[in-house]
């Protein structure tokens, strides 16, 4: 019986000299030392970050709101440790401000808290239960208030609906005094609520009226600035009230207004500018190819 014997070769002797071995050991020791120092620095930095106080707050996206007002809603106390700050709670508190649509908070460098916000910008005013409120482009009601920016906005009327009494508590309020609306639109015209009813914006009508405003603004910013009021009539047609002389302009339905804007603009910059807006009692754009004007002293058809 044959027995196979596996021969294991002898391990080759290291060819490193004693000097090379010492250098290799020195390099390994140095690397271990550097790694230990880095680990120590990271641990110290983490401990320091957990104790670092909030040094500053940077607000990004603010245009109409005051920084101090935003900070009141954020409710961040003094000597707050930045690492221990609950960012979700800060965002939730800031979003309670009626003029803030979106908010995001995150930690920046050098003890800075960064808050990015998106504001709701008022585009119109309406009267609700005898008090003015702002509307943004989506029809969301906002408190009517003073602003350092200064709003010059048209009044929307005829877009409200009556609801049972008690709903008015949902209308946003603000303790700040109200700023005047554009032109003669400060009064509660066309809006009245009985003791057993309240008035709130009708969503569909509000979006339609805001669309009319947006259309006029896209057509001509200057013409848009000359409109102080926009009335939606029960028939669905619109009356534009000009800020100069409070002249009502019968403009028709939303689909009919766009092709008539050029006619209105040309009439205002030529005939009305020469004769004087105070002489016009009413302007009617609903006639094909012409503008019908009722002057305060007689009538004229152009």
VEXKOLKOL-550312 format. One line per 2 residues: number of its first residue (from 1); for each residue x, y, z of N, C-alpha, C. Coordinates in nm, 3 decimals, padded with zeros to 5 digits, always signed. Example, Ala and Ser with C-alpha at 12.3 -4.5 7.8 and 13.67 -1.06 7.14 Angstrom:
BEGIN
1> +01.319/-00.569/+00.780/+01.230/-00.450/+00.780/+01.320/-00.330/+00.780; +01.285/-00.225/+00.708/+01.367/-00.106/+00.714/+01.290/+00.003/+00.787
END
This chain:
BEGIN
1> +00.085/-00.120/+00.000/+00.000/+00.000/+00.000/+00.088/+00.124/+00.000; +00.064/+00.206/-00.097/+00.146/+00.325/-00.108/+00.083/+00.440/-00.030
3> +00.161/+00.515/+00.037/+00.117/+00.631/+00.114/+00.175/+00.757/+00.050; +00.082/+00.850/+00.019/+00.126/+00.976/-00.043/+00.153/+01.078/+00.066
5> +00.267/+01.132/+00.062/+00.308/+01.231/+00.162/+00.315/+01.367/+00.095; +00.231/+01.463/+00.145/+00.230/+01.599/+00.091/+00.337/+01.681/+00.159
7> +00.423/+01.732/+00.082/+00.534/+01.811/+00.135/+00.496/+01.958/+00.138; +00.506/+02.019/+00.249/+00.475/+02.162/+00.265/+00.604/+02.239/+00.253
9> +00.608/+02.326/+00.153/+00.734/+02.399/+00.135/+00.762/+02.493/+00.252; +00.882/+02.509/+00.279/+00.921/+02.599/+00.386/+00.895/+02.744/+00.346
11> +00.845/+02.822/+00.447/+00.819/+02.964/+00.423/+00.951/+03.035/+00.398; +00.947/+03.113/+00.291/+01.068/+03.184/+00.260/+01.101/+03.287/+00.368
13> +01.219/+03.295/+00.393/+01.266/+03.391/+00.493/+01.248/+03.533/+00.441; +01.208/+03.621/+00.527/+01.187/+03.760/+00.490/+01.317/+03.821/+00.440
15> +01.301/+03.894/+00.330/+01.419/+03.956/+00.273/+01.441/+04.097/+00.325; +01.345/+04.146/+00.414/+01.362/+04.282/+00.468/+01.480/+04.288/+00.562
17> +01.547/+04.397/+00.547/+01.658/+04.419/+00.638/+01.605/+04.473/+00.769; +01.680/+04.467/+00.874/+01.636/+04.524/+01.003/+01.599/+04.672/+00.992
19> +01.668/+04.747/+00.906/+01.638/+04.889/+00.890/+01.501/+04.909/+00.826; +01.467/+04.827/+00.721/+01.338/+04.837/+00.656/+01.225/+04.799/+00.751
21> +01.251/+04.698/+00.833/+01.150/+04.656/+00.930/+01.119/+04.768/+01.029; +01.222/+04.839/+01.072/+01.201/+04.949/+01.166/+01.123/+05.062/+01.100
23> +01.153/+05.089/+00.971/+01.079/+05.194/+00.900/+00.932/+05.157/+00.884; +00.907/+05.030/+00.849/+00.769/+04.985/+00.834/+00.690/+04.998/+00.965
25> +00.754/+04.959/+01.072/+00.688/+04.970/+01.202/+00.662/+05.116/+01.239; +00.758/+05.202/+01.202/+00.740/+05.344/+01.231/+00.622/+05.401/+01.153
27> +00.609/+05.362/+01.024/+00.498/+05.410/+00.943/+00.365/+05.363/+00.997; +00.359/+05.238/+01.039/+00.236/+05.186/+01.095/+00.198/+05.261/+01.222
29> +00.296/+05.286/+01.305/+00.270/+05.359/+01.429/+00.220/+05.500/+01.401; +00.281/+05.566/+01.302/+00.239/+05.701/+01.266/+00.095/+05.702/+01.216
31> +00.063/+05.602/+01.129/-00.073/+05.595/+01.076/-00.174/+05.572/+01.187; -00.141/+05.484/+01.279/-00.231/+05.459/+01.391/-00.248/+05.583/+01.478
33> -00.139/+05.657/+01.495/-00.145/+05.779/+01.575/-00.235/+05.883/+01.509; -00.218/+05.900/+01.376/-00.301/+05.998/+01.304/-00.448/+05.959/+01.310
35> -00.475/+05.828/+01.290/-00.615/+05.781/+01.297/-00.673/+05.807/+01.435; -00.594/+05.783/+01.539/-00.642/+05.809/+01.674/-00.671/+05.956/+01.698
37> -00.582/+06.043/+01.645/-00.605/+06.187/+01.660/-00.732/+06.231/+01.589; -00.754/+06.178/+01.466/-00.875/+06.214/+01.391/-01.000/+06.170/+01.464
39> -00.997/+06.048/+01.516/-01.112/+05.997/+01.591/-01.138/+06.086/+01.713; -01.031/+06.124/+01.780/-01.045/+06.210/+01.896/-01.103/+06.346/+01.860
41> -01.057/+06.403/+01.745/-01.108/+06.532/+01.703/-01.257/+06.524/+01.669; -01.296/+06.414/+01.602/-01.437/+06.396/+01.569/-01.521/+06.388/+01.695
43> -01.473/+06.314/+01.794/-01.547/+06.302/+01.918/-01.559/+06.436/+01.990; -01.448/+06.512/+01.990/-01.452/+06.644/+02.054/-01.548/+06.737/+01.979
45> -01.542/+06.731/+01.843/-01.631/+06.816/+01.764/-01.778/+06.782/+01.789; -01.806/+06.652/+01.798/-01.944/+06.611/+01.824/-01.991/+06.658/+01.961
47> -01.904/+06.646/+02.059/-01.941/+06.692/+02.192/-01.960/+06.843/+02.194; -01.874/+06.915/+02.122/-01.886/+07.061/+02.117/-02.014/+07.102/+02.045
49> -02.047/+07.031/+01.933/-02.167/+07.063/+01.857/-02.292/+07.041/+01.942; -02.290/+06.938/+02.025/-02.407/+06.911/+02.108/-02.426/+07.018/+02.215
51> -02.323/+07.099/+02.241/-02.332/+07.204/+02.341/-02.331/+07.344/+02.281; -02.316/+07.354/+02.146/-02.306/+07.485/+02.082/-02.440/+07.558/+02.086
53> -02.439/+07.680/+02.133/-02.560/+07.760/+02.139/-02.591/+07.821/+02.003; -02.718/+07.848/+01.982/-02.763/+07.911/+01.859/-02.712/+08.055/+01.856
55> -02.633/+08.088/+01.754/-02.572/+08.220/+01.747/-02.652/+08.318/+01.660; -02.708/+08.269/+01.552/-02.781/+08.359/+01.461/-02.886/+08.281/+01.385
57> -02.983/+08.353/+01.331/-03.091/+08.294/+01.251/-03.099/+08.371/+01.120; -03.095/+08.299/+01.010/-03.103/+08.360/+00.878/-03.235/+08.319/+00.813
59> -03.315/+08.417/+00.772/-03.445/+08.392/+00.710/-03.434/+08.417/+00.561; -03.466/+08.318/+00.482/-03.457/+08.325/+00.336/-03.597/+08.326/+00.278
61> -03.624/+08.417/+00.185/-03.753/+08.422/+00.118/-03.849/+08.525/+00.173; -03.808/+08.603/+00.272/-03.896/+08.703/+00.332/-03.899/+08.828/+00.244
63> -04.021/+08.875/+00.214/-04.036/+08.998/+00.137/-04.134/+09.096/+00.203; -04.246/+09.046/+00.254/-04.347/+09.136/+00.311/-04.355/+09.127/+00.463
65> -04.305/+09.021/+00.520/-04.314/+09.003/+00.665/-04.190/+09.056/+00.734; -04.209/+09.099/+00.858/-04.098/+09.144/+00.940/-04.029/+09.025/+01.006
67> -03.896/+09.028/+01.013/-03.821/+08.917/+01.072/-03.862/+08.892/+01.216; -03.884/+08.999/+01.292/-03.922/+08.984/+01.433/-04.056/+08.912/+01.446
69> -04.147/+08.937/+01.352/-04.277/+08.872/+01.356/-04.264/+08.722/+01.329; -04.179/+08.687/+01.235/-04.154/+08.545/+01.207/-04.091/+08.476/+01.326
71> -04.000/+08.545/+01.393/-03.933/+08.486/+01.509/-04.030/+08.466/+01.626; -04.130/+08.552/+01.637/-04.229/+08.532/+01.743/-04.304/+08.401/+01.721
73> -04.335/+08.371/+01.596/-04.402/+08.244/+01.567/-04.307/+08.126/+01.585; -04.179/+08.144/+01.553/-04.082/+08.035/+01.570/-04.065/+07.998/+01.716
75> -04.078/+08.097/+01.807/-04.074/+08.075/+01.952/-03.949/+07.998/+01.994; -03.832/+08.049/+01.954/-03.704/+07.988/+01.993/-03.651/+08.066/+02.112
77> -03.632/+07.998/+02.224/-03.589/+08.064/+02.347/-03.442/+08.100/+02.346; -03.401/+08.184/+02.442/-03.260/+08.222/+02.453/-03.174/+08.104/+02.499
79> -03.046/+08.112/+02.466/-02.948/+08.008/+02.506/-02.991/+07.870/+02.456; -03.049/+07.866/+02.338/-03.091/+07.739/+02.279/-02.971/+07.668/+02.220
81> -02.957/+07.538/+02.249/-02.851/+07.457/+02.190/-02.896/+07.416/+02.051; -02.816/+07.450/+01.951/-02.856/+07.431/+01.812/-02.881/+07.285/+01.781
83> -02.797/+07.194/+01.829/-02.810/+07.052/+01.799/-02.937/+06.993/+01.861; -02.981/+07.051/+01.970/-03.098/+06.997/+02.040/-03.230/+07.062/+01.995
85> -03.222/+07.156/+01.900/-03.341/+07.226/+01.853/-03.425/+07.134/+01.766; -03.554/+07.124/+01.797/-03.647/+07.041/+01.719/-03.692/+07.120/+01.596
87> -03.630/+07.090/+01.483/-03.657/+07.165/+01.361/-03.800/+07.146/+01.311; -03.854/+07.026/+01.326/-03.992/+07.001/+01.283/-04.091/+07.088/+01.360
89> -04.067/+07.103/+01.490/-04.155/+07.186/+01.571/-04.145/+07.332/+01.531; -04.023/+07.378/+01.500/-04.005/+07.516/+01.456/-04.083/+07.541/+01.327
91> -04.072/+07.449/+01.231/-04.145/+07.463/+01.106/-04.296/+07.465/+01.129; -04.343/+07.378/+01.216/-04.486/+07.370/+01.244/-04.537/+07.501/+01.304
93> -04.460/+07.561/+01.394/-04.504/+07.686/+01.457/-04.503/+07.801/+01.355; -04.401/+07.807/+01.271/-04.392/+07.914/+01.172/-04.506/+07.905/+01.072
95> -04.548/+07.783/+01.037/-04.656/+07.765/+00.940/-04.791/+07.810/+00.993; -04.801/+07.839/+01.123/-04.926/+07.891/+01.178/-04.948/+08.037/+01.139
97> -04.843/+08.104/+01.090/-04.860/+08.242/+01.044/-04.943/+08.241/+00.917; -05.050/+08.320/+00.910/-05.140/+08.313/+00.794/-05.074/+08.354/+00.663
99> -04.965/+08.432/+00.668/-04.899/+08.477/+00.546/-04.787/+08.384/+00.501; -04.764/+08.273/+00.569/-04.657/+08.181/+00.532/-04.718/+08.054/+00.477
101> -04.682/+08.020/+00.355/-04.736/+07.901/+00.287/-04.649/+07.779/+00.311; -04.517/+07.796/+00.304/-04.424/+07.684/+00.325/-04.308/+07.732/+00.411
103> -04.251/+07.639/+00.489/-04.137/+07.672/+00.575/-04.046/+07.551/+00.589; -03.916/+07.575/+00.586/-03.818/+07.469/+00.603/-03.704/+07.523/+00.689
105> -03.669/+07.450/+00.795/-03.562/+07.492/+00.886/-03.451/+07.388/+00.886; -03.325/+07.435/+00.882/-03.211/+07.343/+00.889/-03.092/+07.415/+00.952
107> -02.998/+07.335/+00.999/-02.880/+07.390/+01.067/-02.775/+07.430/+00.964; -02.725/+07.551/+00.977/-02.618/+07.599/+00.891/-02.484/+07.592/+00.962
109> -02.390/+07.671/+00.916/-02.255/+07.672/+00.973/-02.244/+07.778/+01.081; -02.146/+07.756/+01.167/-02.111/+07.854/+01.271/-02.230/+07.890/+01.361
111> -02.307/+07.789/+01.401/-02.415/+07.812/+01.494/-02.534/+07.886/+01.435; -02.555/+07.875/+01.304/-02.662/+07.947/+01.237/-02.779/+07.854/+01.207
113> -02.900/+07.900/+01.235/-03.021/+07.831/+01.195/-03.076/+07.902/+01.071; -03.101/+07.826/+00.966/-03.152/+07.882/+00.841/-03.299/+07.844/+00.828
115> -03.384/+07.943/+00.803/-03.526/+07.919/+00.779/-03.562/+07.970/+00.640; -03.606/+07.880/+00.555/-03.653/+07.918/+00.422/-03.805/+07.919/+00.423
117> -03.865/+08.030/+00.380/-04.010/+08.043/+00.383/-04.061/+08.085/+00.245; -04.187/+08.054/+00.219/-04.258/+08.103/+00.101/-04.382/+08.176/+00.151
119> -04.394/+08.303/+00.119/-04.503/+08.385/+00.169/-04.625/+08.379/+00.076; -04.741/+08.400/+00.135/-04.864/+08.419/+00.057/-04.874/+08.568/+00.026
121> -04.879/+08.603/-00.101/-04.882/+08.742/-00.141/-05.026/+08.785/-00.173; -05.077/+08.890/-00.110/-05.212/+08.939/-00.142/-05.218/+08.993/-00.284
123> -05.329/+08.962/-00.354/-05.349/+09.013/-00.489/-05.479/+09.091/-00.501; -05.566/+09.084/-00.400/-05.694/+09.154/-00.405/-05.747/+09.171/-00.264
125> -05.851/+09.254/-00.253/-05.919/+09.280/-00.125/-06.067/+09.251/-00.145; -06.133/+09.198/-00.043/-06.278/+09.187/-00.045/-06.332/+09.220/+00.094
127> -06.461/+09.251/+00.101/-06.525/+09.285/+00.227/-06.601/+09.163/+00.276; -06.569/+09.117/+00.396/-06.635/+09.001/+00.456/-06.695/+09.045/+00.590
129> -06.829/+09.041/+00.597/-06.899/+09.080/+00.720/-06.858/+09.220/+00.767; -06.845/+09.309/+00.672/-06.815/+09.447/+00.704/-06.669/+09.478/+00.726
131> -06.582/+09.378/+00.718/-06.439/+09.400/+00.741/-06.359/+09.356/+00.618; -06.253/+09.428/+00.583/-06.173/+09.390/+00.466/-06.079/+09.273/+00.498
133> -06.058/+09.188/+00.401/-05.958/+09.082/+00.409/-05.886/+09.075/+00.276; -05.763/+09.025/+00.280/-05.687/+09.003/+00.158/-05.722/+08.866/+00.100
135> -05.699/+08.851/-00.030/-05.704/+08.722/-00.098/-05.573/+08.703/-00.171; -05.515/+08.582/-00.161/-05.398/+08.553/-00.242/-05.442/+08.497/-00.376
137> -05.347/+08.457/-00.460/-05.380/+08.413/-00.596/-05.462/+08.285/-00.598; -05.462/+08.209/-00.487/-05.540/+08.087/-00.479/-05.674/+08.108/-00.410
139> -05.705/+08.231/-00.374/-05.831/+08.261/-00.307/-05.829/+08.240/-00.158; -05.712/+08.222/-00.099/-05.699/+08.204/+00.046/-05.712/+08.340/+00.114
141> -05.798/+08.347/+00.218/-05.817/+08.473/+00.291/-05.700/+08.498/+00.385; -05.654/+08.623/+00.386/-05.543/+08.665/+00.471/-05.585/+08.788/+00.551
143> -05.528/+08.808/+00.670/-05.565/+08.926/+00.750/-05.532/+09.055/+00.677; -05.618/+09.151/+00.691/-05.598/+09.285/+00.632/-05.519/+09.367/+00.732
145> -05.404/+09.418/+00.692/-05.312/+09.476/+00.789/-05.216/+09.573/+00.722; -05.145/+09.649/+00.809/-05.037/+09.732/+00.759/-04.921/+09.644/+00.715
147> -04.847/+09.692/+00.619/-04.727/+09.622/+00.574/-04.623/+09.724/+00.532; -04.498/+09.695/+00.562/-04.391/+09.785/+00.518/-04.379/+09.788/+00.366
149> -04.429/+09.682/+00.300/-04.424/+09.677/+00.154/-04.524/+09.773/+00.093; -04.643/+09.781/+00.151/-04.747/+09.869/+00.100/-04.821/+09.804/-00.016
151> -04.944/+09.762/+00.010/-05.023/+09.695/-00.093/-05.115/+09.794/-00.163; -05.120/+09.787/-00.293/-05.211/+09.868/-00.374/-05.293/+09.770/-00.457
153> -05.405/+09.725/-00.401/-05.478/+09.612/-00.459/-05.622/+09.650/-00.492; -05.678/+09.590/-00.596/-05.818/+09.617/-00.631/-05.913/+09.544/-00.538
155> -06.034/+09.595/-00.528/-06.140/+09.534/-00.449/-06.220/+09.439/-00.537; -06.247/+09.318/-00.488/-06.334/+09.224/-00.555/-06.470/+09.224/-00.486
157> -06.577/+09.232/-00.564/-06.712/+09.230/-00.509/-06.799/+09.139/-00.594; -06.904/+09.085/-00.532/-06.993/+08.996/-00.603/-06.946/+08.852/-00.605
159> -06.844/+08.820/-00.527/-06.792/+08.682/-00.524/-06.823/+08.616/-00.390; -06.907/+08.680/-00.308/-06.936/+08.628/-00.175/-07.064/+08.545/-00.177
161> -07.083/+08.470/-00.071/-07.208/+08.395/-00.054/-07.245/+08.398/+00.094; -07.373/+08.389/+00.121/-07.423/+08.391/+00.258/-07.422/+08.250/+00.317
163> -07.383/+08.240/+00.442/-07.381/+08.112/+00.514/-07.445/+08.134/+00.650; -07.483/+08.028/+00.720/-07.541/+08.046/+00.854/-07.448/+08.122/+00.947
165> -07.507/+08.196/+01.039/-07.429/+08.276/+01.134/-07.335/+08.188/+01.213; -07.217/+08.241/+01.241/-07.116/+08.167/+01.317/-06.997/+08.128/+01.232
167> -07.016/+08.124/+01.098/-06.905/+08.090/+01.010/-06.802/+08.201/+01.006; -06.844/+08.324/+01.040/-06.752/+08.435/+01.030/-06.631/+08.421/+01.121
169> -06.637/+08.331/+01.216/-06.519/+08.314/+01.302/-06.401/+08.257/+01.224; -06.428/+08.201/+01.105/-06.321/+08.147/+01.024/-06.249/+08.255/+00.943
171> -06.302/+08.376/+00.943/-06.237/+08.484/+00.870/-06.112/+08.526/+00.945; -05.996/+08.534/+00.879/-05.873/+08.568/+00.950/-05.877/+08.710/+01.003
173> -05.829/+08.728/+01.124/-05.825/+08.860/+01.186/-05.681/+08.895/+01.218; -05.658/+09.025/+01.230/-05.525/+09.071/+01.265/-05.541/+09.194/+01.353
175> -05.458/+09.204/+01.455/-05.470/+09.315/+01.549/-05.416/+09.444/+01.491; -05.336/+09.436/+01.383/-05.282/+09.557/+01.322/-05.393/+09.633/+01.251
177> -05.378/+09.765/+01.244/-05.479/+09.847/+01.177/-05.475/+09.822/+01.028; -05.588/+09.846/+00.964/-05.600/+09.818/+00.821/-05.543/+09.933/+00.740
179> -05.480/+09.898/+00.626/-05.431/+09.998/+00.533/-05.538/+10.023/+00.428; -05.541/+10.142/+00.369/-05.646/+10.172/+00.272/-05.630/+10.091/+00.145
181> -05.743/+10.052/+00.084/-05.739/+09.982/-00.043/-05.717/+10.084/-00.154; -05.701/+10.032/-00.278/-05.675/+10.120/-00.390/-05.800/+10.201/-00.424
183> -05.782/+10.329/-00.451/-05.891/+10.414/-00.498/-06.005/+10.422/-00.399; -06.128/+10.425/-00.449/-06.245/+10.442/-00.362/-06.299/+10.311/-00.309
185> -06.214/+10.209/-00.299/-06.265/+10.076/-00.269/-06.269/+10.045/-00.120; -06.252/+10.146/-00.035/-06.244/+10.117/+00.107/-06.379/+10.088/+00.171
187> -06.487/+10.129/+00.109/-06.619/+10.111/+00.168/-06.674/+09.971/+00.147; -06.772/+09.929/+00.227/-06.829/+09.794/+00.217/-06.936/+09.785/+00.109
189> -06.906/+09.835/-00.012/-07.006/+09.838/-00.118/-07.045/+09.697/-00.160; -07.177/+09.680/-00.190/-07.231/+09.557/-00.246/-07.225/+09.438/-00.152
191> -07.187/+09.455/-00.029/-07.183/+09.343/+00.064/-07.265/+09.377/+00.186; -07.361/+09.294/+00.217/-07.443/+09.316/+00.335/-07.483/+09.181/+00.390
193> -07.473/+09.166/+00.521/-07.510/+09.041/+00.585/-07.611/+09.069/+00.693; -07.719/+08.992/+00.695/-07.820/+09.008/+00.797/-07.774/+08.949/+00.929
195> -07.849/+08.970/+01.034/-07.808/+08.920/+01.165/-07.805/+08.769/+01.173; -07.878/+08.700/+01.081/-07.883/+08.555/+01.088/-07.792/+08.490/+00.984
197> -07.707/+08.570/+00.918/-07.622/+08.515/+00.814/-07.486/+08.580/+00.819; -07.387/+08.511/+00.762/-07.252/+08.564/+00.749/-07.213/+08.555/+00.603
199> -07.109/+08.628/+00.567/-07.064/+08.632/+00.429/-06.923/+08.575/+00.421; -06.901/+08.484/+00.327/-06.769/+08.428/+00.301/-06.748/+08.424/+00.150
201> -06.623/+08.418/+00.103/-06.600/+08.409/-00.041/-06.651/+08.277/-00.097; -06.713/+08.283/-00.213/-06.750/+08.163/-00.286/-06.627/+08.119/-00.365
203> -06.583/+07.996/-00.345/-06.457/+07.950/-00.403/-06.455/+07.962/-00.555; -06.559/+07.915/-00.621/-06.561/+07.917/-00.768/-06.561/+08.060/-00.820
205> -06.643/+08.147/-00.761/-06.649/+08.286/-00.806/-06.517/+08.358/-00.779; -06.457/+08.330/-00.662/-06.331/+08.395/-00.628/-06.222/+08.358/-00.728
207> -06.210/+08.229/-00.762/-06.109/+08.187/-00.858/-06.134/+08.249/-00.996; -06.261/+08.261/-01.034/-06.292/+08.322/-01.163/-06.251/+08.469/-01.164
209> -06.288/+08.544/-01.058/-06.255/+08.686/-01.051/-06.104/+08.707/-01.044; -06.034/+08.623/-00.969/-05.888/+08.634/-00.962/-05.825/+08.605/-01.097
211> -05.887/+08.515/-01.172/-05.839/+08.488/-01.308/-05.855/+08.608/-01.399; -05.967/+08.682/-01.383/-05.987/+08.804/-01.461/-05.879/+08.906/-01.428
213> -05.850/+08.923/-01.298/-05.744/+09.015/-01.257/-05.609/+08.976/-01.316; -05.577/+08.846/-01.308/-05.450/+08.799/-01.361/-05.440/+08.822/-01.511
215> -05.552/+08.805/-01.583/-05.554/+08.828/-01.727/-05.524/+08.973/-01.760; -05.588/+09.065/-01.687/-05.565/+09.207/-01.711/-05.421/+09.245/-01.680
217> -05.367/+09.189/-01.573/-05.229/+09.222/-01.535/-05.130/+09.170/-01.638; -05.156/+09.050/-01.691/-05.066/+08.997/-01.794/-05.075/+09.080/-01.922
219> -05.193/+09.130/-01.952/-05.209/+09.210/-02.074/-05.133/+09.342/-02.065; -05.152/+09.413/-01.955/-05.088/+09.544/-01.941/-05.084/+09.581/-01.793
221> -04.965/+09.589/-01.737/-04.949/+09.624/-01.596/-05.003/+09.763/-01.567; -04.984/+09.857/-01.661/-05.033/+09.993/-01.641/-05.184/+09.999/-01.636
223> -05.250/+09.926/-01.726/-05.395/+09.922/-01.724/-05.447/+09.857/-01.597; -05.381/+09.754/-01.554/-05.420/+09.685/-01.430/-05.413/+09.782/-01.312
225> -05.312/+09.866/-01.309/-05.296/+09.960/-01.197/-05.404/+10.067/-01.196; -05.473/+10.087/-01.307/-05.577/+10.188/-01.313/-05.714/+10.134/-01.269
227> -05.721/+10.007/-01.236/-05.848/+09.945/-01.195/-05.852/+09.937/-01.043; -05.953/+09.999/-00.982/-05.964/+10.000/-00.836/-06.060/+09.893/-00.785
229> -06.159/+09.855/-00.866/-06.258/+09.757/-00.822/-06.295/+09.665/-00.938; -06.327/+09.541/-00.905/-06.377/+09.445/-01.003/-06.504/+09.384/-00.945
231> -06.616/+09.407/-01.011/-06.746/+09.358/-00.963/-06.793/+09.244/-01.053; -06.828/+09.134/-00.992/-06.892/+09.025/-01.067/-07.042/+09.041/-01.050
233> -07.111/+09.066/-01.160/-07.255/+09.086/-01.155/-07.327/+08.952/-01.144; -07.453/+08.950/-01.095/-07.529/+08.824/-01.087/-07.542/+08.752/-01.220
235> -07.532/+08.827/-01.332/-07.540/+08.766/-01.465/-07.413/+08.693/-01.505; -07.305/+08.711/-01.427/-07.177/+08.652/-01.463/-07.087/+08.746/-01.539
237> -07.137/+08.865/-01.575/-07.055/+08.965/-01.642/-06.978/+09.047/-01.539; -06.875/+09.116/-01.587/-06.788/+09.191/-01.496/-06.792/+09.340/-01.527
239> -06.788/+09.419/-01.419/-06.776/+09.564/-01.429/-06.646/+09.605/-01.364; -06.563/+09.677/-01.438/-06.437/+09.728/-01.387/-06.454/+09.874/-01.348
241> -06.412/+09.911/-01.230/-06.421/+10.050/-01.183/-06.281/+10.110/-01.188; -06.266/+10.216/-01.265/-06.137/+10.279/-01.281/-06.106/+10.368/-01.161
243> -05.982/+10.372/-01.121/-05.942/+10.452/-01.005/-05.952/+10.601/-01.033; -05.933/+10.640/-01.158/-05.942/+10.782/-01.194/-06.087/+10.817/-01.225
245> -06.155/+10.881/-01.133/-06.293/+10.922/-01.153/-06.396/+10.818/-01.115; -06.352/+10.701/-01.071/-06.444/+10.592/-01.032/-06.543/+10.561/-01.144
247> -06.495/+10.557/-01.268/-06.581/+10.533/-01.383/-06.604/+10.383/-01.398; -06.730/+10.336/-01.399/-06.757/+10.194/-01.421/-06.743/+10.158/-01.570
249> -06.678/+10.044/-01.596/-06.657/+09.996/-01.733/-06.726/+09.860/-01.745; -06.829/+09.850/-01.827/-06.899/+09.724/-01.848/-06.818/+09.641/-01.946
251> -06.760/+09.530/-01.896/-06.662/+09.455/-01.975/-06.713/+09.322/-02.026; -06.824/+09.266/-01.971/-06.877/+09.139/-02.019/-06.826/+09.020/-01.940
253> -06.838/+08.902/-01.997/-06.797/+08.778/-01.931/-06.646/+08.763/-01.936; -06.588/+08.675/-01.854/-06.443/+08.657/-01.855/-06.386/+08.625/-01.993
255> -06.456/+08.543/-02.072/-06.406/+08.508/-02.205/-06.410/+08.627/-02.300; -06.498/+08.724/-02.275/-06.512/+08.839/-02.363/-06.419/+08.954/-02.326
257> -06.364/+08.952/-02.205/-06.285/+09.066/-02.157/-06.154/+09.078/-02.233; -06.086/+08.966/-02.257/-05.952/+08.970/-02.317/-05.951/+09.045/-02.450
259> -06.037/+09.011/-02.548/-06.031/+09.086/-02.675/-06.076/+09.231/-02.663; -06.138/+09.269/-02.553/-06.186/+09.406/-02.537/-06.086/+09.496/-02.464
261> -05.981/+09.438/-02.409/-05.885/+09.518/-02.334/-05.810/+09.616/-02.423; -05.777/+09.574/-02.543/-05.706/+09.665/-02.634/-05.792/+09.785/-02.668
263> -05.922/+09.760/-02.688/-06.016/+09.868/-02.718/-06.026/+09.964/-02.600; -06.031/+09.911/-02.480/-06.039/+09.996/-02.360/-05.912/+10.077/-02.343
265> -05.796/+10.013/-02.361/-05.669/+10.081/-02.344/-05.656/+10.196/-02.443; -05.693/+10.172/-02.568/-05.682/+10.277/-02.670/-05.778/+10.392/-02.639
267> -05.898/+10.361/-02.594/-05.995/+10.465/-02.562/-05.947/+10.551/-02.444; -05.890/+10.487/-02.343/-05.847/+10.561/-02.224/-05.728/+10.652/-02.253
269> -05.639/+10.609/-02.340/-05.518/+10.688/-02.368/-05.541/+10.795/-02.473; -05.654/+10.793/-02.539/-05.682/+10.895/-02.640/-05.801/+10.982/-02.600
271> -05.921/+10.930/-02.615/-06.042/+11.010/-02.592/-06.056/+11.051/-02.446; -06.046/+10.953/-02.356/-06.070/+10.983/-02.216/-05.960/+11.072/-02.159
273> -05.837/+11.050/-02.201/-05.728/+11.135/-02.151/-05.745/+11.278/-02.197; -05.798/+11.298/-02.318/-05.816/+11.433/-02.371/-05.937/+11.502/-02.309
275> -06.043/+11.428/-02.289/-06.166/+11.491/-02.241/-06.174/+11.496/-02.089; -06.108/+11.402/-02.022/-06.109/+11.399/-01.877/-06.196/+11.288/-01.824
277> -06.138/+11.202/-01.739/-06.213/+11.088/-01.687/-06.332/+11.130/-01.605; -06.325/+11.247/-01.542/-06.436/+11.292/-01.457/-06.562/+11.325/-01.538
279> -06.546/+11.338/-01.669/-06.662/+11.368/-01.755/-06.743/+11.244/-01.790; -06.681/+11.125/-01.775/-06.749/+11.001/-01.813/-06.830/+10.947/-01.696
281> -06.951/+10.907/-01.726/-07.036/+10.847/-01.624/-07.034/+10.695/-01.632; -07.018/+10.640/-01.752/-07.014/+10.495/-01.772/-06.953/+10.464/-01.908
283> -06.873/+10.357/-01.912/-06.812/+10.311/-02.037/-06.860/+10.168/-02.062; -06.905/+10.142/-02.184/-06.958/+10.009/-02.219/-06.875/+09.951/-02.333
285> -06.808/+09.838/-02.305/-06.724/+09.773/-02.406/-06.796/+09.659/-02.477; -06.920/+09.636/-02.447/-06.988/+09.516/-02.495/-07.039/+09.529/-02.639
287> -07.018/+09.642/-02.700/-07.060/+09.663/-02.838/-06.946/+09.625/-02.932; -06.978/+09.551/-03.036/-06.877/+09.502/-03.128/-06.815/+09.618/-03.207
289> -06.683/+09.628/-03.195/-06.607/+09.726/-03.272/-06.619/+09.869/-03.225; -06.684/+09.895/-03.113/-06.698/+10.033/-03.067/-06.709/+10.040/-02.915
291> -06.693/+10.161/-02.864/-06.706/+10.188/-02.721/-06.821/+10.286/-02.704; -06.915/+10.252/-02.619/-07.030/+10.338/-02.592/-07.008/+10.406/-02.457
293> -07.016/+10.538/-02.458/-06.988/+10.617/-02.337/-07.110/+10.700/-02.302; -07.146/+10.701/-02.177/-07.247/+10.794/-02.127/-07.174/+10.903/-02.049
295> -07.173/+11.020/-02.109/-07.105/+11.132/-02.045/-07.196/+11.197/-01.942; -07.137/+11.268/-01.853/-07.216/+11.331/-01.748/-07.304/+11.443/-01.802
297> -07.270/+11.495/-01.917/-07.355/+11.597/-01.982/-07.390/+11.549/-02.121; -07.481/+11.455/-02.128/-07.522/+11.403/-02.256/-07.457/+11.269/-02.285
299> -07.479/+11.215/-02.404/-07.428/+11.084/-02.445/-07.349/+11.099/-02.573; -07.257/+11.005/-02.590/-07.179/+11.000/-02.714/-07.151/+10.856/-02.747
301> -07.152/+10.823/-02.875/-07.119/+10.687/-02.919/-06.999/+10.697/-03.012; -06.893/+10.616/-02.978/-06.768/+10.626/-03.053/-06.742/+10.497/-03.127
END
